[in-house]
Amino acid sequence: MSTNFQAFKWLIIFLLLAKASQAQSLPEDGPYPLLKDEALVVLKNNCNTCHKRMNPSKLFTEENMEEFAPLIHEQVFVKKRMPLGFWNKLEEEDAEKLRRWIKANAKRKAS
């Protein structure tokens, strides 16, 4: 293989690893759309599964999740009532994703 091709190959590998690392260690004030997307996945996986059966009026979607942010904060972090049930624990990584998004959402609403 030519030296240029090998250098190009290593550059691509480096960029892919950097991108993967960035996705796993998102800064506190990361880009809002990414924070929102991550939070929506958490809400769908940890909340909507039960809400479908028990509280269908509060299914979280991309369109309504910002409106529910204060209630999510209250129920998950203040009152610690959600997610409900011993079988559906919120992993710390997922809780942190929700915290970052709620904080970023509040900043956006305040400005």
PDB file as gemmi writes it, atoms N, CA and C in Angstrom:
CRYST1    1.000    1.000    1.000  90.00  90.00  90.00 P 1                      
ATOM      1  N   MET A   1       0.835  -1.184   0.000  1.00  0.00           N  
ATOM      2  CA  MET A   1       0.000   0.000   0.000  1.00  0.00           C  
ATOM      3  C   MET A   1       0.877   1.243   0.000  1.00  0.00           C  
ATOM      4  N   SER A   2       0.341   2.268  -0.593  1.00  0.00           N  
ATOM      5  CA  SER A   2       1.106   3.513  -0.640  1.00  0.00           C  
ATOM      6  C   SER A   2       1.063   4.192   0.718  1.00  0.00           C  
ATOM      7  N   THR A   3       2.060   5.020   0.954  1.00  0.00           N  
ATOM      8  CA  THR A   3       2.147   5.758   2.218  1.00  0.00           C  
ATOM      9  C   THR A   3       0.967   6.710   2.378  1.00  0.00           C  
ATOM     10  N   ASN A   4       0.544   7.328   1.286  1.00  0.00           N  
ATOM     11  CA  ASN A   4      -0.595   8.247   1.360  1.00  0.00           C  
ATOM     12  C   ASN A   4      -1.881   7.514   1.754  1.00  0.00           C  
ATOM     13  N   PHE A   5      -2.079   6.326   1.206  1.00  0.00           N  
ATOM     14  CA  PHE A   5      -3.273   5.566   1.535  1.00  0.00           C  
ATOM     15  C   PHE A   5      -3.267   5.151   3.002  1.00  0.00           C  
ATOM     16  N   GLN A   6      -2.115   4.723   3.501  1.00  0.00           N  
ATOM     17  CA  GLN A   6      -2.013   4.324   4.911  1.00  0.00           C  
ATOM     18  C   GLN A   6      -2.279   5.517   5.826  1.00  0.00           C  
ATOM     19  N   ALA A   7      -1.750   6.662   5.482  1.00  0.00           N  
ATOM     20  CA  ALA A   7      -1.979   7.862   6.284  1.00  0.00           C  
ATOM     21  C   ALA A   7      -3.464   8.220   6.276  1.00  0.00           C  
ATOM     22  N   PHE A   8      -4.082   8.111   5.113  1.00  0.00           N  
ATOM     23  CA  PHE A   8      -5.503   8.397   4.998  1.00  0.00           C  
ATOM     24  C   PHE A   8      -6.321   7.406   5.839  1.00  0.00           C  
ATOM     25  N   LYS A   9      -5.947   6.140   5.778  1.00  0.00           N  
ATOM     26  CA  LYS A   9      -6.640   5.108   6.544  1.00  0.00           C  
ATOM     27  C   LYS A   9      -6.543   5.402   8.045  1.00  0.00           C  
ATOM     28  N   TRP A  10      -5.389   5.778   8.530  1.00  0.00           N  
ATOM     29  CA  TRP A  10      -5.221   6.081   9.960  1.00  0.00           C  
ATOM     30  C   TRP A  10      -5.976   7.352  10.353  1.00  0.00           C  
ATOM     31  N   LEU A  11      -6.040   8.292   9.443  1.00  0.00           N  
ATOM     32  CA  LEU A  11      -6.798   9.509   9.718  1.00  0.00           C  
ATOM     33  C   LEU A  11      -8.285   9.182   9.889  1.00  0.00           C  
ATOM     34  N   ILE A  12      -8.819   8.353   9.031  1.00  0.00           N  
ATOM     35  CA  ILE A  12     -10.219   7.947   9.117  1.00  0.00           C  
ATOM     36  C   ILE A  12     -10.471   7.209  10.436  1.00  0.00           C  
ATOM     37  N   ILE A  13      -9.597   6.297  10.793  1.00  0.00           N  
ATOM     38  CA  ILE A  13      -9.749   5.555  12.053  1.00  0.00           C  
ATOM     39  C   ILE A  13      -9.726   6.515  13.236  1.00  0.00           C  
ATOM     40  N   PHE A  14      -8.797   7.455  13.224  1.00  0.00           N  
ATOM     41  CA  PHE A  14      -8.702   8.435  14.297  1.00  0.00           C  
ATOM     42  C   PHE A  14      -9.979   9.256  14.406  1.00  0.00           C  
ATOM     43  N   LEU A  15     -10.508   9.721  13.279  1.00  0.00           N  
ATOM     44  CA  LEU A  15     -11.724  10.531  13.294  1.00  0.00           C  
ATOM     45  C   LEU A  15     -12.930   9.741  13.803  1.00  0.00           C  
ATOM     46  N   LEU A  16     -13.033   8.480  13.409  1.00  0.00           N  
ATOM     47  CA  LEU A  16     -14.127   7.638  13.886  1.00  0.00           C  
ATOM     48  C   LEU A  16     -14.031   7.396  15.388  1.00  0.00           C  
ATOM     49  N   LEU A  17     -12.831   7.143  15.883  1.00  0.00           N  
ATOM     50  CA  LEU A  17     -12.651   6.945  17.325  1.00  0.00           C  
ATOM     51  C   LEU A  17     -12.934   8.225  18.097  1.00  0.00           C  
ATOM     52  N   ALA A  18     -12.521   9.357  17.564  1.00  0.00           N  
ATOM     53  CA  ALA A  18     -12.782  10.631  18.224  1.00  0.00           C  
ATOM     54  C   ALA A  18     -14.279  10.901  18.286  1.00  0.00           C  
ATOM     55  N   LYS A  19     -14.993  10.613  17.220  1.00  0.00           N  
ATOM     56  CA  LYS A  19     -16.441  10.822  17.183  1.00  0.00           C  
ATOM     57  C   LYS A  19     -17.134   9.906  18.190  1.00  0.00           C  
ATOM     58  N   ALA A  20     -16.725   8.649  18.269  1.00  0.00           N  
ATOM     59  CA  ALA A  20     -17.319   7.710  19.225  1.00  0.00           C  
ATOM     60  C   ALA A  20     -17.042   8.149  20.652  1.00  0.00           C  
ATOM     61  N   SER A  21     -15.852   8.614  20.916  1.00  0.00           N  
ATOM     62  CA  SER A  21     -15.499   9.094  22.248  1.00  0.00           C  
ATOM     63  C   SER A  21     -16.305  10.323  22.616  1.00  0.00           C  
ATOM     64  N   GLN A  22     -16.501  11.218  21.684  1.00  0.00           N  
ATOM     65  CA  GLN A  22     -17.271  12.438  21.921  1.00  0.00           C  
ATOM     66  C   GLN A  22     -18.712  12.101  22.268  1.00  0.00           C  
ATOM     67  N   ALA A  23     -19.300  11.124  21.602  1.00  0.00           N  
ATOM     68  CA  ALA A  23     -20.685  10.748  21.856  1.00  0.00           C  
ATOM     69  C   ALA A  23     -20.852  10.166  23.252  1.00  0.00           C  
ATOM     70  N   GLN A  24     -19.832   9.477  23.761  1.00  0.00           N  
ATOM     71  CA  GLN A  24     -19.937   8.860  25.068  1.00  0.00           C  
ATOM     72  C   GLN A  24     -19.651   9.835  26.198  1.00  0.00           C  
ATOM     73  N   SER A  25     -18.892  10.883  25.955  1.00  0.00           N  
ATOM     74  CA  SER A  25     -18.565  11.831  27.012  1.00  0.00           C  
ATOM     75  C   SER A  25     -19.032  13.218  26.618  1.00  0.00           C  
ATOM     76  N   LEU A  26     -20.324  13.376  26.554  1.00  0.00           N  
ATOM     77  CA  LEU A  26     -20.931  14.629  26.157  1.00  0.00           C  
ATOM     78  C   LEU A  26     -20.741  15.673  27.237  1.00  0.00           C  
ATOM     79  N   PRO A  27     -20.273  16.851  26.912  1.00  0.00           N  
ATOM     80  CA  PRO A  27     -20.098  17.875  27.933  1.00  0.00           C  
ATOM     81  C   PRO A  27     -21.433  18.319  28.500  1.00  0.00           C  
ATOM     82  N   GLU A  28     -21.384  18.884  29.696  1.00  0.00           N  
ATOM     83  CA  GLU A  28     -22.583  19.354  30.399  1.00  0.00           C  
ATOM     84  C   GLU A  28     -23.421  20.265  29.525  1.00  0.00           C  
ATOM     85  N   ASP A  29     -22.776  21.122  28.767  1.00  0.00           N  
ATOM     86  CA  ASP A  29     -23.500  22.088  27.942  1.00  0.00           C  
ATOM     87  C   ASP A  29     -23.375  21.742  26.463  1.00  0.00           C  
ATOM     88  N   GLY A  30     -23.533  20.462  26.146  1.00  0.00           N  
ATOM     89  CA  GLY A  30     -23.417  20.000  24.774  1.00  0.00           C  
ATOM     90  C   GLY A  30     -24.483  20.606  23.883  1.00  0.00           C  
ATOM     91  N   PRO A  31     -24.415  20.318  22.597  1.00  0.00           N  
ATOM     92  CA  PRO A  31     -25.391  20.857  21.657  1.00  0.00           C  
ATOM     93  C   PRO A  31     -26.801  20.386  22.026  1.00  0.00           C  
ATOM     94  N   TYR A  32     -27.720  21.333  22.106  1.00  0.00           N  
ATOM     95  CA  TYR A  32     -29.075  21.030  22.582  1.00  0.00           C  
ATOM     96  C   TYR A  32     -29.772  19.920  21.794  1.00  0.00           C  
ATOM     97  N   PRO A  33     -29.712  19.914  20.454  1.00  0.00           N  
ATOM     98  CA  PRO A  33     -30.406  18.828  19.732  1.00  0.00           C  
ATOM     99  C   PRO A  33     -29.899  17.435  20.131  1.00  0.00           C  
ATOM    100  N   LEU A  34     -28.600  17.318  20.394  1.00  0.00           N  
ATOM    101  CA  LEU A  34     -28.058  16.023  20.801  1.00  0.00           C  
ATOM    102  C   LEU A  34     -28.537  15.656  22.206  1.00  0.00           C  
ATOM    103  N   LEU A  35     -28.542  16.631  23.105  1.00  0.00           N  
ATOM    104  CA  LEU A  35     -29.045  16.382  24.462  1.00  0.00           C  
ATOM    105  C   LEU A  35     -30.515  15.952  24.413  1.00  0.00           C  
ATOM    106  N   LYS A  36     -31.285  16.623  23.575  1.00  0.00           N  
ATOM    107  CA  LYS A  36     -32.713  16.308  23.451  1.00  0.00           C  
ATOM    108  C   LYS A  36     -32.907  14.906  22.880  1.00  0.00           C  
ATOM    109  N   ASP A  37     -32.151  14.555  21.855  1.00  0.00           N  
ATOM    110  CA  ASP A  37     -32.259  13.221  21.258  1.00  0.00           C  
ATOM    111  C   ASP A  37     -31.933  12.132  22.276  1.00  0.00           C  
ATOM    112  N   GLU A  38     -30.864  12.341  23.049  1.00  0.00           N  
ATOM    113  CA  GLU A  38     -30.484  11.351  24.058  1.00  0.00           C  
ATOM    114  C   GLU A  38     -31.565  11.224  25.122  1.00  0.00           C  
ATOM    115  N   ALA A  39     -32.124  12.349  25.551  1.00  0.00           N  
ATOM    116  CA  ALA A  39     -33.173  12.328  26.568  1.00  0.00           C  
ATOM    117  C   ALA A  39     -34.419  11.626  26.036  1.00  0.00           C  
ATOM    118  N   LEU A  40     -34.756  11.844  24.784  1.00  0.00           N  
ATOM    119  CA  LEU A  40     -35.932  11.202  24.208  1.00  0.00           C  
ATOM    120  C   LEU A  40     -35.778   9.685  24.199  1.00  0.00           C  
ATOM    121  N   VAL A  41     -34.594   9.205  23.906  1.00  0.00           N  
ATOM    122  CA  VAL A  41     -34.354   7.752  23.937  1.00  0.00           C  
ATOM    123  C   VAL A  41     -34.571   7.227  25.356  1.00  0.00           C  
ATOM    124  N   VAL A  42     -34.076   7.961  26.351  1.00  0.00           N  
ATOM    125  CA  VAL A  42     -34.263   7.554  27.752  1.00  0.00           C  
ATOM    126  C   VAL A  42     -35.751   7.536  28.091  1.00  0.00           C  
ATOM    127  N   LEU A  43     -36.465   8.573  27.695  1.00  0.00           N  
ATOM    128  CA  LEU A  43     -37.898   8.641  27.986  1.00  0.00           C  
ATOM    129  C   LEU A  43     -38.669   7.516  27.303  1.00  0.00           C  
ATOM    130  N   LYS A  44     -38.333   7.237  26.065  1.00  0.00           N  
ATOM    131  CA  LYS A  44     -39.022   6.160  25.352  1.00  0.00           C  
ATOM    132  C   LYS A  44     -38.738   4.801  25.981  1.00  0.00           C  
ATOM    133  N   ASN A  45     -37.468   4.573  26.358  1.00  0.00           N  
ATOM    134  CA  ASN A  45     -37.082   3.265  26.893  1.00  0.00           C  
ATOM    135  C   ASN A  45     -37.499   3.055  28.338  1.00  0.00           C  
ATOM    136  N   ASN A  46     -37.575   4.119  29.114  1.00  0.00           N  
ATOM    137  CA  ASN A  46     -37.825   3.977  30.552  1.00  0.00           C  
ATOM    138  C   ASN A  46     -39.191   4.465  30.997  1.00  0.00           C  
ATOM    139  N   CYS A  47     -39.850   5.272  30.202  1.00  0.00           N  
ATOM    140  CA  CYS A  47     -41.112   5.869  30.633  1.00  0.00           C  
ATOM    141  C   CYS A  47     -42.278   5.438  29.746  1.00  0.00           C  
ATOM    142  N   ASN A  48     -42.096   5.595  28.445  1.00  0.00           N  
ATOM    143  CA  ASN A  48     -43.207   5.310  27.530  1.00  0.00           C  
ATOM    144  C   ASN A  48     -43.657   3.860  27.579  1.00  0.00           C  
ATOM    145  N   THR A  49     -42.762   2.954  27.923  1.00  0.00           N  
ATOM    146  CA  THR A  49     -43.155   1.545  27.979  1.00  0.00           C  
ATOM    147  C   THR A  49     -44.288   1.333  28.971  1.00  0.00           C  
ATOM    148  N   CYS A  50     -44.227   2.012  30.101  1.00  0.00           N  
ATOM    149  CA  CYS A  50     -45.277   1.902  31.117  1.00  0.00           C  
ATOM    150  C   CYS A  50     -46.417   2.895  30.855  1.00  0.00           C  
ATOM    151  N   HIS A  51     -46.079   4.090  30.421  1.00  0.00           N  
ATOM    152  CA  HIS A  51     -47.106   5.109  30.171  1.00  0.00           C  
ATOM    153  C   HIS A  51     -48.110   4.648  29.117  1.00  0.00           C  
ATOM    154  N   LYS A  52     -47.683   3.835  28.170  1.00  0.00           N  
ATOM    155  CA  LYS A  52     -48.606   3.335  27.141  1.00  0.00           C  
ATOM    156  C   LYS A  52     -49.801   2.650  27.776  1.00  0.00           C  
ATOM    157  N   ARG A  53     -49.522   1.897  28.833  1.00  0.00           N  
ATOM    158  CA  ARG A  53     -50.588   1.150  29.508  1.00  0.00           C  
ATOM    159  C   ARG A  53     -51.264   1.964  30.602  1.00  0.00           C  
ATOM    160  N   MET A  54     -50.475   2.683  31.389  1.00  0.00           N  
ATOM    161  CA  MET A  54     -50.987   3.293  32.611  1.00  0.00           C  
ATOM    162  C   MET A  54     -51.381   4.770  32.481  1.00  0.00           C  
ATOM    163  N   ASN A  55     -50.735   5.486  31.576  1.00  0.00           N  
ATOM    164  CA  ASN A  55     -50.978   6.927  31.482  1.00  0.00           C  
ATOM    165  C   ASN A  55     -50.760   7.405  30.043  1.00  0.00           C  
ATOM    166  N   PRO A  56     -51.586   6.949  29.098  1.00  0.00           N  
ATOM    167  CA  PRO A  56     -51.347   7.245  27.685  1.00  0.00           C  
ATOM    168  C   PRO A  56     -51.376   8.731  27.339  1.00  0.00           C  
ATOM    169  N   SER A  57     -51.956   9.550  28.191  1.00  0.00           N  
ATOM    170  CA  SER A  57     -51.972  10.992  27.906  1.00  0.00           C  
ATOM    171  C   SER A  57     -50.602  11.630  28.130  1.00  0.00           C  
ATOM    172  N   LYS A  58     -49.703  10.899  28.756  1.00  0.00           N  
ATOM    173  CA  LYS A  58     -48.371  11.442  29.021  1.00  0.00           C  
ATOM    174  C   LYS A  58     -47.283  10.614  28.343  1.00  0.00           C  
ATOM    175  N   LEU A  59     -47.516  10.228  27.101  1.00  0.00           N  
ATOM    176  CA  LEU A  59     -46.462   9.607  26.303  1.00  0.00           C  
ATOM    177  C   LEU A  59     -45.531  10.711  25.830  1.00  0.00           C  
ATOM    178  N   PHE A  60     -44.248  10.481  25.945  1.00  0.00           N  
ATOM    179  CA  PHE A  60     -43.280  11.499  25.566  1.00  0.00           C  
ATOM    180  C   PHE A  60     -42.914  11.376  24.092  1.00  0.00           C  
ATOM    181  N   THR A  61     -42.954  12.508  23.406  1.00  0.00           N  
ATOM    182  CA  THR A  61     -42.569  12.588  22.001  1.00  0.00           C  
ATOM    183  C   THR A  61     -41.602  13.744  21.836  1.00  0.00           C  
ATOM    184  N   GLU A  62     -40.995  13.808  20.677  1.00  0.00           N  
ATOM    185  CA  GLU A  62     -40.089  14.923  20.389  1.00  0.00           C  
ATOM    186  C   GLU A  62     -40.842  16.252  20.448  1.00  0.00           C  
ATOM    187  N   GLU A  63     -42.102  16.221  20.084  1.00  0.00           N  
ATOM    188  CA  GLU A  63     -42.895  17.450  20.038  1.00  0.00           C  
ATOM    189  C   GLU A  63     -43.330  17.934  21.422  1.00  0.00           C  
ATOM    190  N   ASN A  64     -43.571  17.016  22.372  1.00  0.00           N  
ATOM    191  CA  ASN A  64     -44.116  17.457  23.656  1.00  0.00           C  
ATOM    192  C   ASN A  64     -43.157  17.355  24.841  1.00  0.00           C  
ATOM    193  N   MET A  65     -42.002  16.778  24.669  1.00  0.00           N  
ATOM    194  CA  MET A  65     -41.128  16.512  25.808  1.00  0.00           C  
ATOM    195  C   MET A  65     -40.658  17.783  26.508  1.00  0.00           C  
ATOM    196  N   GLU A  66     -40.476  18.865  25.765  1.00  0.00           N  
ATOM    197  CA  GLU A  66     -40.016  20.105  26.391  1.00  0.00           C  
ATOM    198  C   GLU A  66     -41.087  20.673  27.321  1.00  0.00           C  
ATOM    199  N   GLU A  67     -42.336  20.526  26.939  1.00  0.00           N  
ATOM    200  CA  GLU A  67     -43.448  20.984  27.775  1.00  0.00           C  
ATOM    201  C   GLU A  67     -43.500  20.188  29.090  1.00  0.00           C  
ATOM    202  N   PHE A  68     -43.128  18.911  29.046  1.00  0.00           N  
ATOM    203  CA  PHE A  68     -43.153  18.055  30.229  1.00  0.00           C  
ATOM    204  C   PHE A  68     -41.868  18.123  31.054  1.00  0.00           C  
ATOM    205  N   ALA A  69     -40.847  18.838  30.604  1.00  0.00           N  
ATOM    206  CA  ALA A  69     -39.549  18.847  31.291  1.00  0.00           C  
ATOM    207  C   ALA A  69     -39.654  19.178  32.777  1.00  0.00           C  
ATOM    208  N   PRO A  70     -40.394  20.232  33.179  1.00  0.00           N  
ATOM    209  CA  PRO A  70     -40.478  20.512  34.620  1.00  0.00           C  
ATOM    210  C   PRO A  70     -41.131  19.365  35.409  1.00  0.00           C  
ATOM    211  N   LEU A  71     -42.144  18.742  34.831  1.00  0.00           N  
ATOM    212  CA  LEU A  71     -42.801  17.624  35.495  1.00  0.00           C  
ATOM    213  C   LEU A  71     -41.876  16.401  35.576  1.00  0.00           C  
ATOM    214  N   ILE A  72     -41.119  16.165  34.526  1.00  0.00           N  
ATOM    215  CA  ILE A  72     -40.150  15.064  34.529  1.00  0.00           C  
ATOM    216  C   ILE A  72     -39.140  15.294  35.652  1.00  0.00           C  
ATOM    217  N   HIS A  73     -38.625  16.518  35.727  1.00  0.00           N  
ATOM    218  CA  HIS A  73     -37.648  16.849  36.780  1.00  0.00           C  
ATOM    219  C   HIS A  73     -38.246  16.576  38.167  1.00  0.00           C  
ATOM    220  N   GLU A  74     -39.450  17.040  38.372  1.00  0.00           N  
ATOM    221  CA  GLU A  74     -40.099  16.872  39.676  1.00  0.00           C  
ATOM    222  C   GLU A  74     -40.304  15.397  40.019  1.00  0.00           C  
ATOM    223  N   GLN A  75     -40.854  14.627  39.084  1.00  0.00           N  
ATOM    224  CA  GLN A  75     -41.199  13.236  39.359  1.00  0.00           C  
ATOM    225  C   GLN A  75     -39.979  12.315  39.451  1.00  0.00           C  
ATOM    226  N   VAL A  76     -38.953  12.600  38.649  1.00  0.00           N  
ATOM    227  CA  VAL A  76     -37.776  11.719  38.621  1.00  0.00           C  
ATOM    228  C   VAL A  76     -36.750  12.125  39.670  1.00  0.00           C  
ATOM    229  N   PHE A  77     -36.452  13.414  39.777  1.00  0.00           N  
ATOM    230  CA  PHE A  77     -35.325  13.836  40.600  1.00  0.00           C  
ATOM    231  C   PHE A  77     -35.712  14.433  41.954  1.00  0.00           C  
ATOM    232  N   VAL A  78     -36.860  15.087  42.039  1.00  0.00           N  
ATOM    233  CA  VAL A  78     -37.260  15.699  43.309  1.00  0.00           C  
ATOM    234  C   VAL A  78     -38.042  14.686  44.152  1.00  0.00           C  
ATOM    235  N   LYS A  79     -39.150  14.208  43.626  1.00  0.00           N  
ATOM    236  CA  LYS A  79     -39.993  13.266  44.376  1.00  0.00           C  
ATOM    237  C   LYS A  79     -39.529  11.814  44.258  1.00  0.00           C  
ATOM    238  N   LYS A  80     -38.704  11.546  43.252  1.00  0.00           N  
ATOM    239  CA  LYS A  80     -38.171  10.198  42.993  1.00  0.00           C  
ATOM    240  C   LYS A  80     -39.282   9.150  42.877  1.00  0.00           C  
ATOM    241  N   ARG A  81     -40.369   9.548  42.222  1.00  0.00           N  
ATOM    242  CA  ARG A  81     -41.510   8.648  42.039  1.00  0.00           C  
ATOM    243  C   ARG A  81     -41.458   7.886  40.731  1.00  0.00           C  
ATOM    244  N   MET A  82     -40.660   8.354  39.806  1.00  0.00           N  
ATOM    245  CA  MET A  82     -40.580   7.724  38.497  1.00  0.00           C  
ATOM    246  C   MET A  82     -39.120   7.412  38.173  1.00  0.00           C  
ATOM    247  N   PRO A  83     -38.884   6.399  37.379  1.00  0.00           N  
ATOM    248  CA  PRO A  83     -39.837   5.433  36.853  1.00  0.00           C  
ATOM    249  C   PRO A  83     -40.378   4.536  37.967  1.00  0.00           C  
ATOM    250  N   LEU A  84     -41.603   4.157  37.784  1.00  0.00           N  
ATOM    251  CA  LEU A  84     -42.339   3.379  38.776  1.00  0.00           C  
ATOM    252  C   LEU A  84     -41.968   1.912  38.670  1.00  0.00           C  
ATOM    253  N   GLY A  85     -41.852   1.260  39.803  1.00  0.00           N  
ATOM    254  CA  GLY A  85     -41.658  -0.181  39.804  1.00  0.00           C  
ATOM    255  C   GLY A  85     -40.214  -0.603  39.978  1.00  0.00           C  
ATOM    256  N   PHE A  86     -40.041  -1.725  40.601  1.00  0.00           N  
ATOM    257  CA  PHE A  86     -38.696  -2.231  40.867  1.00  0.00           C  
ATOM    258  C   PHE A  86     -38.036  -2.791  39.615  1.00  0.00           C  
ATOM    259  N   TRP A  87     -38.785  -3.143  38.606  1.00  0.00           N  
ATOM    260  CA  TRP A  87     -38.231  -3.741  37.384  1.00  0.00           C  
ATOM    261  C   TRP A  87     -37.728  -2.690  36.400  1.00  0.00           C  
ATOM    262  N   ASN A  88     -38.057  -1.456  36.629  1.00  0.00           N  
ATOM    263  CA  ASN A  88     -37.682  -0.399  35.686  1.00  0.00           C  
ATOM    264  C   ASN A  88     -36.881   0.682  36.399  1.00  0.00           C  
ATOM    265  N   LYS A  89     -35.655   0.371  36.750  1.00  0.00           N  
ATOM    266  CA  LYS A  89     -34.771   1.328  37.405  1.00  0.00           C  
ATOM    267  C   LYS A  89     -34.106   2.191  36.342  1.00  0.00           C  
ATOM    268  N   LEU A  90     -33.930   3.455  36.666  1.00  0.00           N  
ATOM    269  CA  LEU A  90     -33.250   4.379  35.767  1.00  0.00           C  
ATOM    270  C   LEU A  90     -31.753   4.299  36.053  1.00  0.00           C  
ATOM    271  N   GLU A  91     -30.994   3.839  35.074  1.00  0.00           N  
ATOM    272  CA  GLU A  91     -29.539   3.747  35.228  1.00  0.00           C  
ATOM    273  C   GLU A  91     -28.973   5.148  35.411  1.00  0.00           C  
ATOM    274  N   GLU A  92     -27.874   5.253  36.132  1.00  0.00           N  
ATOM    275  CA  GLU A  92     -27.269   6.570  36.415  1.00  0.00           C  
ATOM    276  C   GLU A  92     -26.889   7.302  35.132  1.00  0.00           C  
ATOM    277  N   GLU A  93     -26.403   6.572  34.145  1.00  0.00           N  
ATOM    278  CA  GLU A  93     -26.041   7.199  32.865  1.00  0.00           C  
ATOM    279  C   GLU A  93     -27.276   7.821  32.200  1.00  0.00           C  
ATOM    280  N   ASP A  94     -28.394   7.111  32.249  1.00  0.00           N  
ATOM    281  CA  ASP A  94     -29.632   7.637  31.680  1.00  0.00           C  
ATOM    282  C   ASP A  94     -30.154   8.813  32.497  1.00  0.00           C  
ATOM    283  N   ALA A  95     -30.046   8.716  33.819  1.00  0.00           N  
ATOM    284  CA  ALA A  95     -30.458   9.831  34.677  1.00  0.00           C  
ATOM    285  C   ALA A  95     -29.635  11.078  34.358  1.00  0.00           C  
ATOM    286  N   GLU A  96     -28.359  10.895  34.120  1.00  0.00           N  
ATOM    287  CA  GLU A  96     -27.490  12.034  33.800  1.00  0.00           C  
ATOM    288  C   GLU A  96     -27.872  12.657  32.458  1.00  0.00           C  
ATOM    289  N   LYS A  97     -28.253  11.843  31.496  1.00  0.00           N  
ATOM    290  CA  LYS A  97     -28.710  12.371  30.205  1.00  0.00           C  
ATOM    291  C   LYS A  97     -29.956  13.234  30.394  1.00  0.00           C  
ATOM    292  N   LEU A  98     -30.878  12.747  31.227  1.00  0.00           N  
ATOM    293  CA  LEU A  98     -32.080  13.534  31.504  1.00  0.00           C  
ATOM    294  C   LEU A  98     -31.737  14.838  32.225  1.00  0.00           C  
ATOM    295  N   ARG A  99     -30.842  14.763  33.213  1.00  0.00           N  
ATOM    296  CA  ARG A  99     -30.436  15.975  33.950  1.00  0.00           C  
ATOM    297  C   ARG A  99     -29.857  17.026  33.013  1.00  0.00           C  
ATOM    298  N   ARG A 100     -28.945  16.594  32.130  1.00  0.00           N  
ATOM    299  CA  ARG A 100     -28.299  17.548  31.211  1.00  0.00           C  
ATOM    300  C   ARG A 100     -29.331  18.185  30.289  1.00  0.00           C  
ATOM    301  N   TRP A 101     -30.246  17.371  29.781  1.00  0.00           N  
ATOM    302  CA  TRP A 101     -31.265  17.920  28.880  1.00  0.00           C  
ATOM    303  C   TRP A 101     -32.199  18.867  29.621  1.00  0.00           C  
ATOM    304  N   ILE A 102     -32.655  18.499  30.804  1.00  0.00           N  
ATOM    305  CA  ILE A 102     -33.558  19.357  31.578  1.00  0.00           C  
ATOM    306  C   ILE A 102     -32.880  20.690  31.880  1.00  0.00           C  
ATOM    307  N   LYS A 103     -31.616  20.646  32.247  1.00  0.00           N  
ATOM    308  CA  LYS A 103     -30.866  21.884  32.531  1.00  0.00           C  
ATOM    309  C   LYS A 103     -30.753  22.740  31.271  1.00  0.00           C  
ATOM    310  N   ALA A 104     -30.415  22.115  30.158  1.00  0.00           N  
ATOM    311  CA  ALA A 104     -30.282  22.857  28.896  1.00  0.00           C  
ATOM    312  C   ALA A 104     -31.632  23.412  28.448  1.00  0.00           C  
ATOM    313  N   ASN A 105     -32.692  22.653  28.642  1.00  0.00           N  
ATOM    314  CA  ASN A 105     -34.027  23.100  28.274  1.00  0.00           C  
ATOM    315  C   ASN A 105     -34.432  24.318  29.107  1.00  0.00           C  
ATOM    316  N   ALA A 106     -34.143  24.277  30.395  1.00  0.00           N  
ATOM    317  CA  ALA A 106     -34.473  25.407  31.275  1.00  0.00           C  
ATOM    318  C   ALA A 106     -33.708  26.661  30.855  1.00  0.00           C  
ATOM    319  N   LYS A 107     -32.432  26.495  30.469  1.00  0.00           N  
ATOM    320  CA  LYS A 107     -31.632  27.640  29.998  1.00  0.00           C  
ATOM    321  C   LYS A 107     -32.242  28.231  28.738  1.00  0.00           C  
ATOM    322  N   ARG A 108     -32.689  27.370  27.834  1.00  0.00           N  
ATOM    323  CA  ARG A 108     -33.299  27.854  26.592  1.00  0.00           C  
ATOM    324  C   ARG A 108     -34.589  28.608  26.872  1.00  0.00           C  
ATOM    325  N   LYS A 109     -35.383  28.110  27.787  1.00  0.00           N  
ATOM    326  CA  LYS A 109     -36.655  28.771  28.108  1.00  0.00           C  
ATOM    327  C   LYS A 109     -36.414  30.117  28.787  1.00  0.00           C  
ATOM    328  N   ALA A 110     -35.347  30.210  29.581  1.00  0.00           N  
ATOM    329  CA  ALA A 110     -35.045  31.444  30.312  1.00  0.00           C  
ATOM    330  C   ALA A 110     -34.513  32.545  29.394  1.00  0.00           C  
ATOM    331  N   SER A 111     -33.904  32.165  28.289  1.00  0.00           N  
ATOM    332  CA  SER A 111     -33.315  33.203  27.417  1.00  0.00           C  
ATOM    333  C   SER A 111     -34.243  33.641  26.322  1.00  0.00           C  
TER     334      SER A 111                                                      
END                                                                             
